[in-house]
Amino acid sequence: MAQDPEEGAIRFLKQIIRLGPAQIDREHFLRSELAKRGIEPAQIQRAVDTDVLQANIPRAVLDDIARTCIDEETRRSSTASFATSFGGFAVMLVSVPGDLIQYYVHAFRIMQKLAYLNGWPALVTSKTDITDETVSQFAILLGTMLGTKGSQHVLRSYLTQTAATDIGERAAQRVVTGALGTGVVKQTLRKVGVNLSLRTATRTLAKAVPVLGGIVTGALTYSSLRSQAKRLDAALRDTIESMTVSEKDIEIMTEQLGREPRGVLAVAYRTPDGQPAVVKTAPRLEDGTPFPTLYYLTDPRLTAEASRLEVAQVMKRMEARLAESEELQAEYRAAHEHYLAQRNAIEDLGTDFSGGGMPDRVKCLHVLIAYALAEGPGRVRFGDEAVALAAEHAGLRGTAIPEDWPTLDELGLSLADAGEELA
């Protein structure tokens, strides 16, 4: 029986990650690069203990390190000295061509370096147990490099989930538990698996073999790795910048809401035309009031569509489908549990109430739309559908809604199935 491309990709990527040359020691990397650029030892220590963003490392310094890393890794990938430069060994599937290993090793080195320059915790160490969650995190980054549709939604989802949250390294892996089941990660794994099966006779006999250097062939070229690295660098930087709450954002949200927003932790979703649209809020407000709504919808274009869809009885039809489908029930409960886990990672309110009616009812599309936009497609099915309906009806795709948000057809849904009274 032929090996499933996704399963083959997971096995392959796990072995790549286990290679010593593919691993970047986060602490050593940050200390070395920041010291070269004259950052004070106390500030470097804070970057190591927390991250470069909390340590207030200047963006210009981080950008300079990123450019240097991309240049260095892509240059190495195009030389014939791969084995020599990394100690002359690699443990890998015997049937995998050396240039394929070479490409992924350098791609993974780039991913880690760029991630650490944008506030990520350590992705892997020599002692790390390489789990599916580890692969998920790398797949998020790799999908962004490869331009997988929706990959930036998932990247933003990960960063949104970890923003303003003291979660630590292992918890950082847990926030993407289940990510292997999301569309984007599955697409990325399939790309890797199909590429691998085309290039190799997929076998799983691991053996120590010399890896002969050479120019990466086909799509795995110097220029492609360089452009892919730049794509990831831009996506990470833009995502971090878009999540940062500025005084202007507060002014805009105050105008949107008719009051000053409360408990703001981050902009969880910013529209394609640059407006803050979903805010990530603290579970407890400044005055001590519990506030269980983790993601709050602010953009009036989106709140108007949520209200219109509610009036059009969309929620009633969603609830009917929920009652009829065990698969939908399981997905909705998983979305509920994930919502609670993200909120509890900030502060546990001691309640299993999430929002939007989850996990048994559909009571508020404002909450579900905000949740879907904040975490990207694939997290909460009814939120995905509501966003797609809003894009379909109001012409908001590319302005208030991402251009590449899944369509109703891609979600396997018609207006009639959705209960859209205005169809």
Order of alpha helices (4+ residues) and beta strands (2+ residues): alpha-alpha-alpha-alpha-alpha-beta-alpha-alpha-alpha-alpha-alpha-beta-alpha-alpha-beta-beta-beta-alpha-alpha-alpha-alpha-alpha-alpha
